[in-house]
Amino acid sequence: MKLTNKLMTCVATAAIAMTSALPALAAEKWDMPMAYSASNFHSENGMAFAKCVTDGTSGDIEITVHPGGSLIAGADIKRAIQTGQVQLGERLLSGHQNENAMFGFDSIPFLAPSFDDSAALWKAAKPKIEELLAEQNLTLLYNVPWPPQGLYFKKDVNSVEDMKGVKFRSYNNATSRLAELTGMLPVTIEAAELSQAFATGVAESMISSGATGYDQKVWESLTNFYEVDAWLPRNYIMVNSDIWSDVSDANKGVITTCATEAEARGLQASKDYTQFTYDGLRDGGMKVEAASEELMTGLRAVGDTMTSEWLESAGDDGKAIVDSYKSMQ
C-alpha cells in the first residue's frame, strides 16, 4: 500500500501557508538516515515530514531522506546524530537499552499491547526520555509506534516448547532476552538484512509487526504469523541539539509544526497498516492467526519475568513510569 501521495497532499497546504512569513536565510542541507525500506510507512512518513520542512522553510533547510540504511546502518544512526555526522535521523530507541534501561520502556512484553495502551505509556515516559536524550545532545522531534508485534516462524508453533532451538532474529535487549527465556537462539540482524537472513537460514523466526514482514516479503521464507500483540515499539526522529540551537525561531516553528503533523499522521498510518499487512501476509501465502492459549500462557509468564527484570534494571525512574502508566488504566 502506497501512502506517499496521501501524505504529501496532507502536508502541502500547511507548508505553503508557513512559507511567506520566513526570512531569507542561507540554505542548509540536512541528511536524514532511516533504517527501514523506502516503502515502509515510517519512511514514507519521514519523507512527507522532510518535504513539509523543505517547502515550509522555502528551502532554507532542505532535508534529504536516506531510507533502508543506505547512508548509515540502523544501529549507528543515533550515534551519527549525536556527533553531528548527520543533522537528524530516525532510530528504534529500544535498540539502545544497553546504554540505559529506560530506552527499553516500550518493549516490555504485554505491558502495553494496544495503541491506546502505548499512547498512555508514552505519556508517562515522555518527560524522562526527553531528559535522557537531551543529556546525549539529542532533541526529539516526533515519534511513531509500530503496529503490535507478532511472532513469525517457518513451522506451526503451539507452545513455548515448540520454540526451543529456533534461530531467532533479535534487534534489542528485549528480543534477545525473549529468545533466551523461550529456548531460542538469538541472532542480531538489522531490518535491511532480514530478507537475506531468512533466505539463507541465518534466522528462522522473529518478533515484529505485520508491516515489517509485509515490506520484506518474508512469506518467501517463513510460513506462520501469530498475533500475540506483545508490544508496540516506537521509532524516534531526533535532531542534533547543537544544530537545533542554531536554527532560527521561525524555522524551528516550521519544523515543530511539521513534526506534530508527522506524529499524528504516522500514528494513523500505523493503525491503518496493521490489518492491511495482515491481509498482505495472507495473500503471500502465510498462515496468519491468533496464538493458542497454551502459547499465550507461556509467553505471558516470560513477559512477567522480563517486566520484573526491567523494573530492577531501570530502578526508581522505571517504576515511576510503570506506576504512572497503570494509574491511567
Phi and psi in degrees as GROMACS dihedral restraints (atoms count N, CA, C in turn):
[ dihedral_restraints ]
;  ai    aj    ak    al  type     phi  dphi    fc
    3     4     5     6     1   -95.6    20    10
    4     5     6     7     1   120.1    20    10
    6     7     8     9     1  -101.1    20    10
    7     8     9    10     1    -6.6    20    10
    9    10    11    12     1   -58.1    20    10
   10    11    12    13     1   -49.6    20    10
   12    13    14    15     1   -60.5    20    10
   13    14    15    16     1   -43.4    20    10
   15    16    17    18     1   -62.1    20    10
   16    17    18    19     1   -42.3    20    10
   18    19    20    21     1   -66.9    20    10
   19    20    21    22     1   -41.9    20    10
   21    22    23    24     1   -64.8    20    10
   22    23    24    25     1   -37.7    20    10
   24    25    26    27     1   -63.7    20    10
   25    26    27    28     1   -39.6    20    10
   27    28    29    30     1   -64.3    20    10
   28    29    30    31     1   -33.5    20    10
   30    31    32    33     1   -91.3    20    10
   31    32    33    34     1   -16.6    20    10
   33    34    35    36     1   -61.0    20    10
   34    35    36    37     1   -48.5    20    10
   36    37    38    39     1   -62.0    20    10
   37    38    39    40     1   -45.0    20    10
   39    40    41    42     1   -64.1    20    10
   40    41    42    43     1   -39.6    20    10
   42    43    44    45     1   -64.7    20    10
   43    44    45    46     1   -42.8    20    10
   45    46    47    48     1   -64.1    20    10
   46    47    48    49     1   -40.3    20    10
   48    49    50    51     1   -64.0    20    10
   49    50    51    52     1   -31.5    20    10
   51    52    53    54     1   -81.7    20    10
   52    53    54    55     1   -18.2    20    10
   54    55    56    57     1   -64.1    20    10
   55    56    57    58     1   -44.0    20    10
   57    58    59    60     1   -64.9    20    10
   58    59    60    61     1   -24.7    20    10
   60    61    62    63     1   -86.6    20    10
   61    62    63    64     1    -2.0    20    10
   63    64    65    66     1   -97.0    20    10
   64    65    66    67     1   140.8    20    10
   66    67    68    69     1   -76.7    20    10
   67    68    69    70     1   161.6    20    10
   69    70    71    72     1   -77.2    20    10
   70    71    72    73     1   124.4    20    10
   72    73    74    75     1  -129.8    20    10
   73    74    75    76     1   162.7    20    10
   75    76    77    78     1   -64.7    20    10
   76    77    78    79     1   132.7    20    10
   78    79    80    81     1   -66.7    20    10
   79    80    81    82     1   138.2    20    10
   81    82    83    84     1  -117.7    20    10
   82    83    84    85     1   139.9    20    10
   84    85    86    87     1  -108.5    20    10
   85    86    87    88     1   119.7    20    10
   87    88    89    90     1  -110.2    20    10
   88    89    90    91     1   136.8    20    10
   90    91    92    93     1   -99.8    20    10
   91    92    93    94     1   136.8    20    10
   93    94    95    96     1  -127.2    20    10
   94    95    96    97     1    89.9    20    10
   96    97    98    99     1   -72.9    20    10
   97    98    99   100     1   143.6    20    10
   99   100   101   102     1  -136.3    20    10
  100   101   102   103     1   146.7    20    10
  102   103   104   105     1   -84.7    20    10
  103   104   105   106     1   -20.9    20    10
  105   106   107   108     1  -103.4    20    10
  106   107   108   109     1   162.0    20    10
  108   109   110   111     1   -59.9    20    10
  109   110   111   112     1   158.5    20    10
  111   112   113   114     1   -61.3    20    10
  112   113   114   115     1   -26.7    20    10
  114   115   116   117     1   -85.4    20    10
  115   116   117   118     1    -9.2    20    10
  117   118   119   120     1   -68.9    20    10
  118   119   120   121     1   144.8    20    10
  120   121   122   123     1   -63.9    20    10
  121   122   123   124     1   -30.2    20    10
  123   124   125   126     1   -63.6    20    10
  124   125   126   127     1   -43.3    20    10
  126   127   128   129     1   -68.1    20    10
  127   128   129   130     1   -41.3    20    10
  129   130   131   132     1   -62.6    20    10
  130   131   132   133     1   -40.1    20    10
  132   133   134   135     1   -64.9    20    10
  133   134   135   136     1   -40.4    20    10
  135   136   137   138     1   -63.1    20    10
  136   137   138   139     1   -38.6    20    10
  138   139   140   141     1   -67.4    20    10
  139   140   141   142     1   -36.7    20    10
  141   142   143   144     1   -66.5    20    10
  142   143   144   145     1   -39.9    20    10
  144   145   146   147     1   -61.0    20    10
  145   146   147   148     1   -45.6    20    10
  147   148   149   150     1   -61.1    20    10
  148   149   150   151     1   -41.8    20    10
  150   151   152   153     1   -65.3    20    10
  151   152   153   154     1   -40.7    20    10
  153   154   155   156     1   -58.3    20    10
  154   155   156   157     1   -44.8    20    10
  156   157   158   159     1   -68.0    20    10
  157   158   159   160     1   -46.7    20    10
  159   160   161   162     1   -60.6    20    10
  160   161   162   163     1   -46.2    20    10
  162   163   164   165     1   -70.0    20    10
  163   164   165   166     1   -42.1    20    10
  165   166   167   168     1   -67.8    20    10
  166   167   168   169     1   -27.2    20    10
  168   169   170   171     1   -96.7    20    10
  169   170   171   172     1    11.2    20    10
  171   172   173   174     1    54.9    20    10
  172   173   174   175     1    33.5    20    10
  174   175   176   177     1    83.3    20    10
  175   176   177   178     1     2.3    20    10
  177   178   179   180     1   -59.3    20    10
  178   179   180   181     1   -38.4    20    10
  180   181   182   183     1  -122.4    20    10
  181   182   183   184     1   112.0    20    10
  183   184   185   186     1  -106.8    20    10
  184   185   186   187     1   114.2    20    10
  186   187   188   189     1   -99.7    20    10
  187   188   189   190     1   126.8    20    10
  189   190   191   192     1  -108.6    20    10
  190   191   192   193     1   122.7    20    10
  192   193   194   195     1   -89.7    20    10
  193   194   195   196     1   136.6    20    10
  195   196   197   198     1  -121.7    20    10
  196   197   198   199     1    88.7    20    10
  198   199   200   201     1   -78.7    20    10
  199   200   201   202     1   172.3    20    10
  201   202   203   204     1    67.0    20    10
  202   203   204   205     1    22.5    20    10
  204   205   206   207     1    65.2    20    10
  205   206   207   208     1    21.7    20    10
  207   208   209   210     1   -70.6    20    10
  208   209   210   211     1   -29.7    20    10
  210   211   212   213     1   -96.9    20    10
  211   212   213   214     1   -46.6    20    10
  213   214   215   216     1  -140.9    20    10
  214   215   216   217     1   134.7    20    10
  216   217   218   219     1   -61.4    20    10
  217   218   219   220     1   148.1    20    10
  219   220   221   222     1   -51.0    20    10
  220   221   222   223     1   -44.5    20    10
  222   223   224   225     1   -65.6    20    10
  223   224   225   226     1   -19.2    20    10
  225   226   227   228     1  -102.4    20    10
  226   227   228   229     1    -3.0    20    10
  228   229   230   231     1   -65.5    20    10
  229   230   231   232     1   -45.2    20    10
  231   232   233   234     1   -59.0    20    10
  232   233   234   235     1   -46.9    20    10
  234   235   236   237     1   -62.5    20    10
  235   236   237   238     1   -38.3    20    10
  237   238   239   240     1   -63.7    20    10
  238   239   240   241     1   -36.4    20    10
  240   241   242   243     1   -70.1    20    10
  241   242   243   244     1   -44.7    20    10
  243   244   245   246     1   -56.0    20    10
  244   245   246   247     1   -42.9    20    10
  246   247   248   249     1   -86.3    20    10
  247   248   249   250     1    -7.7    20    10
  249   250   251   252     1    84.9    20    10
  250   251   252   253     1     9.7    20    10
  252   253   254   255     1   -60.7    20    10
  253   254   255   256     1   -36.5    20    10
  255   256   257   258     1  -130.0    20    10
  256   257   258   259     1   160.6    20    10
  258   259   260   261     1   -80.0    20    10
  259   260   261   262     1   -38.0    20    10
  261   262   263   264     1  -154.1    20    10
  262   263   264   265     1   170.6    20    10
  264   265   266   267     1   179.6    20    10
  265   266   267   268     1   179.3    20    10
  267   268   269   270     1  -119.0    20    10
  268   269   270   271     1   137.3    20    10
  270   271   272   273     1  -148.0    20    10
  271   272   273   274     1   142.2    20    10
  273   274   275   276     1   -75.6    20    10
  274   275   276   277     1   104.2    20    10
  276   277   278   279     1   -66.4    20    10
  277   278   279   280     1   -27.7    20    10
  279   280   281   282     1   -64.7    20    10
  280   281   282   283     1   -14.6    20    10
  282   283   284   285     1   -68.7    20    10
  283   284   285   286     1    -7.6    20    10
  285   286   287   288     1  -117.7    20    10
  286   287   288   289     1    27.9    20    10
  288   289   290   291     1   -63.5    20    10
  289   290   291   292     1   -23.1    20    10
  291   292   293   294     1   -68.4    20    10
  292   293   294   295     1   -22.4    20    10
  294   295   296   297     1   -76.6    20    10
  295   296   297   298     1   -42.8    20    10
  297   298   299   300     1  -156.2    20    10
  298   299   300   301     1   126.0    20    10
  300   301   302   303     1   -56.5    20    10
  301   302   303   304     1   -27.6    20    10
  303   304   305   306     1   -60.5    20    10
  304   305   306   307     1   -29.7    20    10
  306   307   308   309     1   -65.7    20    10
  307   308   309   310     1   -14.1    20    10
  309   310   311   312     1   -97.3    20    10
  310   311   312   313     1    13.5    20    10
  312   313   314   315     1   -59.7    20    10
  313   314   315   316     1   -29.5    20    10
  315   316   317   318     1   -91.0    20    10
  316   317   318   319     1     7.5    20    10
  318   319   320   321     1  -126.5    20    10
  319   320   321   322     1    35.5    20    10
  321   322   323   324     1   -93.6    20    10
  322   323   324   325     1   116.3    20    10
  324   325   326   327     1   -54.9    20    10
  325   326   327   328     1   125.2    20    10
  327   328   329   330     1    67.5    20    10
  328   329   330   331     1    11.4    20    10
  330   331   332   333     1   -74.6    20    10
  331   332   333   334     1   -43.5    20    10
  333   334   335   336     1  -138.1    20    10
  334   335   336   337     1    80.6    20    10
  336   337   338   339     1   -87.6    20    10
  337   338   339   340     1     1.7    20    10
  339   340   341   342     1  -128.4    20    10
  340   341   342   343     1   168.6    20    10
  342   343   344   345     1   -61.3    20    10
  343   344   345   346     1   -42.0    20    10
  345   346   347   348     1   -64.7    20    10
  346   347   348   349     1   -42.8    20    10
  348   349   350   351     1   -62.9    20    10
  349   350   351   352     1   -42.5    20    10
  351   352   353   354     1   -61.4    20    10
  352   353   354   355     1   -40.1    20    10
  354   355   356   357     1   -64.0    20    10
  355   356   357   358     1   -41.4    20    10
  357   358   359   360     1   -66.2    20    10
  358   359   360   361     1   -40.8    20    10
  360   361   362   363     1   -64.1    20    10
  361   362   363   364     1   -41.1    20    10
  363   364   365   366     1   -64.3    20    10
  364   365   366   367     1   -40.0    20    10
  366   367   368   369     1   -58.5    20    10
  367   368   369   370     1   -40.4    20    10
  369   370   371   372     1   -70.3    20    10
  370   371   372   373     1   -34.9    20    10
  372   373   374   375     1   -90.7    20    10
  373   374   375   376     1   -22.1    20    10
  375   376   377   378     1   -51.5    20    10
  376   377   378   379     1   -50.6    20    10
  378   379   380   381     1   -57.1    20    10
  379   380   381   382     1   -42.9    20    10
  381   382   383   384     1   -70.6    20    10
  382   383   384   385     1   -40.8    20    10
  384   385   386   387     1   -64.3    20    10
  385   386   387   388     1   -43.8    20    10
  387   388   389   390     1   -62.7    20    10
  388   389   390   391     1   -36.7    20    10
  390   391   392   393     1   -64.0    20    10
  391   392   393   394     1   -44.7    20    10
  393   394   395   396     1   -65.0    20    10
  394   395   396   397     1   -40.4    20    10
  396   397   398   399     1   -64.9    20    10
  397   398   399   400     1   -40.7    20    10
  399   400   401   402     1   -59.8    20    10
  400   401   402   403     1   -36.5    20    10
  402   403   404   405     1   -66.0    20    10
  403   404   405   406     1   -19.5    20    10
  405   406   407   408     1  -106.3    20    10
  406   407   408   409     1    20.3    20    10
  408   409   410   411     1    65.5    20    10
  409   410   411   412     1    35.0    20    10
  411   412   413   414     1  -125.9    20    10
  412   413   414   415     1   138.1    20    10
  414   415   416   417     1  -117.7    20    10
  415   416   417   418     1   124.3    20    10
  417   418   419   420     1   -76.2    20    10
  418   419   420   421     1   129.8    20    10
  420   421   422   423     1   -97.0    20    10
  421   422   423   424     1   -51.5    20    10
  423   424   425   426     1  -161.0    20    10
  424   425   426   427     1   166.7    20    10
  426   427   428   429     1  -145.8    20    10
  427   428   429   430     1   154.8    20    10
  429   430   431   432     1  -138.2    20    10
  430   431   432   433     1   131.3    20    10
  432   433   434   435     1   -77.7    20    10
  433   434   435   436     1   149.0    20    10
  435   436   437   438     1   -74.9    20    10
  436   437   438   439     1   161.8    20    10
  438   439   440   441     1   -62.3    20    10
  439   440   441   442     1   165.0    20    10
  441   442   443   444     1   -54.9    20    10
  442   443   444   445     1   143.2    20    10
  444   445   446   447     1   -84.4    20    10
  445   446   447   448     1   134.2    20    10
  447   448   449   450     1  -123.5    20    10
  448   449   450   451     1   173.8    20    10
  450   451   452   453     1  -104.4    20    10
  451   452   453   454     1   131.8    20    10
  453   454   455   456     1  -108.8    20    10
  454   455   456   457     1   136.7    20    10
  456   457   458   459     1  -142.8    20    10
  457   458   459   460     1   170.0    20    10
  459   460   461   462     1  -110.6    20    10
  460   461   462   463     1    27.2    20    10
  462   463   464   465     1  -160.4    20    10
  463   464   465   466     1   166.6    20    10
  465   466   467   468     1   -69.8    20    10
  466   467   468   469     1   135.5    20    10
  468   469   470   471     1  -130.2    20    10
  469   470   471   472     1   117.2    20    10
  471   472   473   474     1  -114.6    20    10
  472   473   474   475     1    -5.9    20    10
  474   475   476   477     1  -156.3    20    10
  475   476   477   478     1   166.0    20    10
  477   478   479   480     1   -61.8    20    10
  478   479   480   481     1   -32.3    20    10
  480   481   482   483     1   -57.5    20    10
  481   482   483   484     1   -35.3    20    10
  483   484   485   486     1   -69.7    20    10
  484   485   486   487     1   -13.8    20    10
  486   487   488   489     1   -87.8    20    10
  487   488   489   490     1   -14.4    20    10
  489   490   491   492     1   -62.3    20    10
  490   491   492   493     1   134.1    20    10
  492   493   494   495     1    84.0    20    10
  493   494   495   496     1    -4.9    20    10
  495   496   497   498     1   -77.3    20    10
  496   497   498   499     1   136.0    20    10
  498   499   500   501     1   -77.5    20    10
  499   500   501   502     1   118.1    20    10
  501   502   503   504     1  -117.8    20    10
  502   503   504   505     1   126.5    20    10
  504   505   506   507     1   -69.9    20    10
  505   506   507   508     1   124.3    20    10
  507   508   509   510     1  -115.6    20    10
  508   509   510   511     1   151.3    20    10
  510   511   512   513     1  -138.0    20    10
  511   512   513   514     1    -0.8    20    10
  513   514   515   516     1  -160.4    20    10
  514   515   516   517     1   179.8    20    10
  516   517   518   519     1   -59.6    20    10
  517   518   519   520     1   -39.3    20    10
  519   520   521   522     1   -63.6    20    10
  520   521   522   523     1   -44.0    20    10
  522   523   524   525     1   -70.4    20    10
  523   524   525   526     1   -35.1    20    10
  525   526   527   528     1   -64.5    20    10
  526   527   528   529     1   -43.0    20    10
  528   529   530   531     1   -68.6    20    10
  529   530   531   532     1   -37.8    20    10
  531   532   533   534     1   -58.0    20    10
  532   533   534   535     1   -43.4    20    10
  534   535   536   537     1   -61.5    20    10
  535   536   537   538     1   -46.2    20    10
  537   538   539   540     1   -61.2    20    10
  538   539   540   541     1   -43.8    20    10
  540   541   542   543     1   -73.2    20    10
  541   542   543   544     1   -17.6    20    10
  543   544   545   546     1  -105.7    20    10
  544   545   546   547     1     3.1    20    10
  546   547   548   549     1    82.4    20    10
  547   548   549   550     1    11.2    20    10
  549   550   551   552     1   -85.5    20    10
  550   551   552   553     1   170.9    20    10
  552   553   554   555     1  -109.9    20    10
  553   554   555   556     1   106.7    20    10
  555   556   557   558     1   -72.0    20    10
  556   557   558   559     1   135.0    20    10
  558   559   560   561     1  -130.4    20    10
  559   560   561   562     1   120.6    20    10
  561   562   563   564     1   -75.8    20    10
  562   563   564   565     1   120.4    20    10
  564   565   566   567     1  -141.3    20    10
  565   566   567   568     1   127.7    20    10
  567   568   569   570     1   -77.7    20    10
  568   569   570   571     1   159.2    20    10
  570   571   572   573     1   -56.9    20    10
  571   572   573   574     1   -39.7    20    10
  573   574   575   576     1   -66.1    20    10
  574   575   576   577     1   -16.3    20    10
  576   577   578   579     1  -104.6    20    10
  577   578   579   580     1     4.0    20    10
  579   580   581   582     1   -60.6    20    10
  580   581   582   583     1   -52.2    20    10
  582   583   584   585     1   -56.4    20    10
  583   584   585   586     1   -45.2    20    10
  585   586   587   588     1   -66.3    20    10
  586   587   588   589     1   -38.9    20    10
  588   589   590   591     1   -62.8    20    10
  589   590   591   592     1   -42.0    20    10
  591   592   593   594     1   -72.0    20    10
  592   593   594   595     1   -38.5    20    10
  594   595   596   597     1   -65.4    20    10
  595   596   597   598     1   -33.4    20    10
  597   598   599   600     1   -95.3    20    10
  598   599   600   601     1    -2.5    20    10
  600   601   602   603     1    82.3    20    10
  601   602   603   604     1     8.4    20    10
  603   604   605   606     1   -62.2    20    10
  604   605   606   607     1   -35.0    20    10
  606   607   608   609     1  -132.6    20    10
  607   608   609   610     1   152.3    20    10
  609   610   611   612     1  -126.6    20    10
  610   611   612   613     1    -1.8    20    10
  612   613   614   615     1  -160.6    20    10
  613   614   615   616     1   162.5    20    10
  615   616   617   618     1  -163.4    20    10
  616   617   618   619     1   163.3    20    10
  618   619   620   621     1  -111.6    20    10
  619   620   621   622     1   123.2    20    10
  621   622   623   624     1  -165.5    20    10
  622   623   624   625     1   176.7    20    10
  624   625   626   627     1   -81.1    20    10
  625   626   627   628     1   167.1    20    10
  627   628   629   630     1   -61.1    20    10
  628   629   630   631     1   -29.0    20    10
  630   631   632   633     1   -62.2    20    10
  631   632   633   634     1   -46.1    20    10
  633   634   635   636     1   -63.1    20    10
  634   635   636   637     1   -46.1    20    10
  636   637   638   639     1   -62.4    20    10
  637   638   639   640     1   -40.4    20    10
  639   640   641   642     1   -66.8    20    10
  640   641   642   643     1   -47.5    20    10
  642   643   644   645     1   -62.8    20    10
  643   644   645   646     1   -34.2    20    10
  645   646   647   648     1   -91.8    20    10
  646   647   648   649     1     0.1    20    10
  648   649   650   651     1    51.3    20    10
  649   650   651   652     1    49.9    20    10
  651   652   653   654     1   -69.1    20    10
  652   653   654   655     1   -11.3    20    10
  654   655   656   657     1   -63.6    20    10
  655   656   657   658     1   -13.3    20    10
  657   658   659   660     1   -69.8    20    10
  658   659   660   661     1   -19.0    20    10
  660   661   662   663     1  -128.9    20    10
  661   662   663   664     1   -28.8    20    10
  663   664   665   666     1  -110.1    20    10
  664   665   666   667     1   162.4    20    10
  666   667   668   669     1  -124.4    20    10
  667   668   669   670     1   -23.6    20    10
  669   670   671   672     1  -128.8    20    10
  670   671   672   673     1   137.5    20    10
  672   673   674   675     1  -128.6    20    10
  673   674   675   676     1   126.3    20    10
  675   676   677   678     1  -111.6    20    10
  676   677   678   679     1   125.3    20    10
  678   679   680   681     1   -80.1    20    10
  679   680   681   682     1    91.5    20    10
  681   682   683   684     1  -102.3    20    10
  682   683   684   685     1   -14.1    20    10
  684   685   686   687     1    49.2    20    10
  685   686   687   688     1    56.0    20    10
  687   688   689   690     1   -70.9    20    10
  688   689   690   691     1   -47.1    20    10
  690   691   692   693     1  -165.8    20    10
  691   692   693   694     1   171.6    20    10
  693   694   695   696     1  -126.1    20    10
  694   695   696   697     1    86.7    20    10
  696   697   698   699     1   -67.3    20    10
  697   698   699   700     1   159.4    20    10
  699   700   701   702     1  -117.6    20    10
  700   701   702   703     1   144.0    20    10
  702   703   704   705     1   -96.3    20    10
  703   704   705   706     1   133.9    20    10
  705   706   707   708     1  -114.7    20    10
  706   707   708   709     1   130.4    20    10
  708   709   710   711     1  -100.6    20    10
  709   710   711   712     1   116.0    20    10
  711   712   713   714     1  -124.1    20    10
  712   713   714   715     1   150.7    20    10
  714   715   716   717     1  -120.4    20    10
  715   716   717   718     1   147.0    20    10
  717   718   719   720     1   -61.0    20    10
  718   719   720   721     1   126.9    20    10
  720   721   722   723     1   -66.1    20    10
  721   722   723   724     1   -35.0    20    10
  723   724   725   726     1   -63.9    20    10
  724   725   726   727     1   -42.9    20    10
  726   727   728   729     1   -66.3    20    10
  727   728   729   730     1   -41.8    20    10
  729   730   731   732     1   -60.2    20    10
  730   731   732   733     1   -38.1    20    10
  732   733   734   735     1   -66.6    20    10
  733   734   735   736     1   -22.6    20    10
  735   736   737   738     1   -89.0    20    10
  736   737   738   739     1    -6.4    20    10
  738   739   740   741     1   -75.6    20    10
  739   740   741   742     1   138.6    20    10
  741   742   743   744     1   -62.7    20    10
  742   743   744   745     1   155.6    20    10
  744   745   746   747     1   -59.3    20    10
  745   746   747   748     1   -38.9    20    10
  747   748   749   750     1   -63.2    20    10
  748   749   750   751     1   -45.1    20    10
  750   751   752   753     1   -72.7    20    10
  751   752   753   754     1   -31.2    20    10
  753   754   755   756     1   -61.0    20    10
  754   755   756   757     1   -39.1    20    10
  756   757   758   759     1   -62.3    20    10
  757   758   759   760     1   -41.7    20    10
  759   760   761   762     1   -62.4    20    10
  760   761   762   763     1   -49.4    20    10
  762   763   764   765     1   -62.8    20    10
  763   764   765   766     1   -41.8    20    10
  765   766   767   768     1   -63.4    20    10
  766   767   768   769     1   -41.7    20    10
  768   769   770   771     1   -63.8    20    10
  769   770   771   772     1   -45.0    20    10
  771   772   773   774     1   -62.9    20    10
  772   773   774   775     1   -37.0    20    10
  774   775   776   777     1   -67.7    20    10
  775   776   777   778     1   -41.2    20    10
  777   778   779   780     1   -61.6    20    10
  778   779   780   781     1   -42.8    20    10
  780   781   782   783     1   -65.3    20    10
  781   782   783   784     1   -40.5    20    10
  783   784   785   786     1   -65.1    20    10
  784   785   786   787     1   -37.5    20    10
  786   787   788   789     1   -64.3    20    10
  787   788   789   790     1   -44.9    20    10
  789   790   791   792     1   -68.1    20    10
  790   791   792   793     1   -41.7    20    10
  792   793   794   795     1   -66.2    20    10
  793   794   795   796     1   -41.7    20    10
  795   796   797   798     1   -65.3    20    10
  796   797   798   799     1   -39.4    20    10
  798   799   800   801     1   -60.9    20    10
  799   800   801   802     1   -45.7    20    10
  801   802   803   804     1   -65.2    20    10
  802   803   804   805     1   -39.4    20    10
  804   805   806   807     1   -62.4    20    10
  805   806   807   808     1   -39.5    20    10
  807   808   809   810     1   -62.6    20    10
  808   809   810   811     1   -43.2    20    10
  810   811   812   813     1   -64.1    20    10
  811   812   813   814     1   -46.1    20    10
  813   814   815   816     1   -65.0    20    10
  814   815   816   817     1   -35.2    20    10
  816   817   818   819     1   -74.1    20    10
  817   818   819   820     1   -21.5    20    10
  819   820   821   822     1   -58.6    20    10
  820   821   822   823     1   -58.8    20    10
  822   823   824   825     1   -68.8    20    10
  823   824   825   826     1   -36.6    20    10
  825   826   827   828     1   -57.5    20    10
  826   827   828   829     1   -44.7    20    10
  828   829   830   831     1   -72.7    20    10
  829   830   831   832     1   -33.4    20    10
  831   832   833   834     1   -60.1    20    10
  832   833   834   835     1   -44.1    20    10
  834   835   836   837     1   -63.2    20    10
  835   836   837   838     1   -38.4    20    10
  837   838   839   840     1   -65.6    20    10
  838   839   840   841     1   -38.8    20    10
  840   841   842   843     1   -63.2    20    10
  841   842   843   844     1   -41.0    20    10
  843   844   845   846     1   -63.2    20    10
  844   845   846   847     1   -44.3    20    10
  846   847   848   849     1   -61.8    20    10
  847   848   849   850     1   -29.7    20    10
  849   850   851   852     1   -76.8    20    10
  850   851   852   853     1    -9.2    20    10
  852   853   854   855     1   108.6    20    10
  853   854   855   856     1     4.0    20    10
  855   856   857   858     1   -82.8    20    10
  856   857   858   859     1   152.2    20    10
  858   859   860   861     1   -87.8    20    10
  859   860   861   862     1   116.6    20    10
  861   862   863   864     1  -113.6    20    10
  862   863   864   865     1   119.7    20    10
  864   865   866   867     1  -157.8    20    10
  865   866   867   868     1   164.5    20    10
  867   868   869   870     1   -69.4    20    10
  868   869   870   871     1   147.8    20    10
  870   871   872   873     1   -70.5    20    10
  871   872   873   874     1   152.0    20    10
  873   874   875   876     1   -65.8    20    10
  874   875   876   877     1   158.7    20    10
  876   877   878   879     1   -63.9    20    10
  877   878   879   880     1   -34.6    20    10
  879   880   881   882     1   -63.5    20    10
  880   881   882   883     1   -43.5    20    10
  882   883   884   885     1   -64.9    20    10
  883   884   885   886     1   -44.6    20    10
  885   886   887   888     1   -63.6    20    10
  886   887   888   889     1   -37.7    20    10
  888   889   890   891     1   -61.7    20    10
  889   890   891   892     1   -44.4    20    10
  891   892   893   894     1   -65.3    20    10
  892   893   894   895     1   -40.6    20    10
  894   895   896   897     1   -68.4    20    10
  895   896   897   898     1   -37.5    20    10
  897   898   899   900     1   -65.0    20    10
  898   899   900   901     1   -35.5    20    10
  900   901   902   903     1   -64.3    20    10
  901   902   903   904     1   -40.9    20    10
  903   904   905   906     1   -62.4    20    10
  904   905   906   907     1   -42.2    20    10
  906   907   908   909     1   -60.8    20    10
  907   908   909   910     1   -39.8    20    10
  909   910   911   912     1   -61.9    20    10
  910   911   912   913     1   -42.5    20    10
  912   913   914   915     1   -62.6    20    10
  913   914   915   916     1   -45.4    20    10
  915   916   917   918     1   -67.8    20    10
  916   917   918   919     1   -34.4    20    10
  918   919   920   921     1   -64.0    20    10
  919   920   921   922     1   -45.5    20    10
  921   922   923   924     1   -61.8    20    10
  922   923   924   925     1   -42.0    20    10
  924   925   926   927     1   -65.3    20    10
  925   926   927   928     1   -41.2    20    10
  927   928   929   930     1   -65.9    20    10
  928   929   930   931     1   -43.5    20    10
  930   931   932   933     1   -60.9    20    10
  931   932   933   934     1   -36.9    20    10
  933   934   935   936     1   -66.2    20    10
  934   935   936   937     1   -43.4    20    10
  936   937   938   939     1   -75.6    20    10
  937   938   939   940     1   -30.5    20    10
  939   940   941   942     1   -84.7    20    10
  940   941   942   943     1   -16.1    20    10
  942   943   944   945     1    67.5    20    10
  943   944   945   946     1  -151.2    20    10
  945   946   947   948     1   -62.9    20    10
  946   947   948   949     1   -36.9    20    10
  948   949   950   951     1   -63.4    20    10
  949   950   951   952     1   -41.8    20    10
  951   952   953   954     1   -66.1    20    10
  952   953   954   955     1   -42.6    20    10
  954   955   956   957     1   -62.1    20    10
  955   956   957   958     1   -39.3    20    10
  957   958   959   960     1   -62.8    20    10
  958   959   960   961     1   -38.9    20    10
  960   961   962   963     1   -66.1    20    10
  961   962   963   964     1   -48.2    20    10
  963   964   965   966     1   -64.1    20    10
  964   965   966   967     1   -41.4    20    10
  966   967   968   969     1   -63.7    20    10
  967   968   969   970     1   -42.7    20    10
  969   970   971   972     1   -63.4    20    10
  970   971   972   973     1   -43.4    20    10
  972   973   974   975     1   -61.1    20    10
  973   974   975   976     1   -47.1    20    10
  975   976   977   978     1   -66.3    20    10
  976   977   978   979     1   -27.1    20    10
  978   979   980   981     1   -69.7    20    10
  979   980   981   982     1   -17.4    20    10
  981   982   983   984     1   -87.0    20    10
  982   983   984   985     1   -11.3    20    10
